[in-house]
Amino acid sequence: MLSPLVSDQTTAVAVSALKAQQARMRIVAENLANADSTATTKGGDPYRRQVPVFTTSKIDGATGVKLAQVVPDQTAFVQEYDPSNPAADANGNVKRPNVDPLMETMDMRDAQRAYEANISVIENASAMTEKTLDILSK
Amino acid sequence: MDQGISLLSALKSQMGWLSDRQKVVSQNVANASTPGFKPKDLAPLDFAALMSGQSAPVVPTIRLMDGTPLAAPDATAHGSKQITSPDSETTMDGNSVVLEEEMLKMSDSRQNFEAAVGFYEKAQDLIRMAAKAPGK
């Protein structure tokens, strides 16, 4: 069994990051889409924000990244007075989801930046390999 | 075991070191959002010392028959040594990767790699020229 080439490891690690950042974007999209999703029953809990948790993971012998778990954000729900809402409790208060669209937008920017950085790593690794193979053509 | 021509083997060590460094940088960039992650770098390679024969050329890692390497745990594929990068910015979750610094290391390594490949090709051309029969 051949051990992996260093340049293959470099690319594999960057690809693991691309996957992880894509998963993070998906969670951001879910949070944003449900930023206004209140409960359907009286006094029930609305949508709870989800937070991705990354950990390092061994990819081909190198240290890549993976989305280990998605945990619910334990920040308390804000109450809003809206008696006409079907989710209003006895006092007319409705619990709003604990999603802040501004935070999600910043998260999205960060995920995009990380994604671009990893693409750049893959391009560099493959340019270096091409240069090395050029020696053979001389 | 012959040591080979010193310029070529020094360049080979340099290229090995640079591609190891790319791997380390890619690990740092991949873990730019992982809580508690500290970026790593490689101990610098002294090319001048390699050329003048003062330090031994870096040999490829020896492997056992089943593929397990015999190298030290913190050594890379070409025998370079990993160190933890000095802290620049640690965020609240303990992650201290700075993407800009990693991008800088990456483009620096790539340029040095392309220069090393260029020198390698030129050295090969010289050898070919020297090996040609006179008058051909």
Interface residues (C-beta under 8 A of the other chain):
Chain A: M1 L2 S3 V6 S7 Q9 T10 T11 V13 A14 S16 A17 A20 Q21 R24 V53 F54 T55 T56 A62 T63 G64 V65 D110 R113 A114 A117 N118 S120 V121 N124 A125 A127 M128 K131 T132 D134 I135 K138
Chain B: M15 L18 S19 D20 Q22 K23 V25 S26 Q27 V29 A30 N31 A32 S33 T34 P35 F37 R63 D66 G67 P69 T76 A77 H78 L99 E102 M103 M106 S107 R110 F113 E114 V117 Y120 E121 Q124 D125
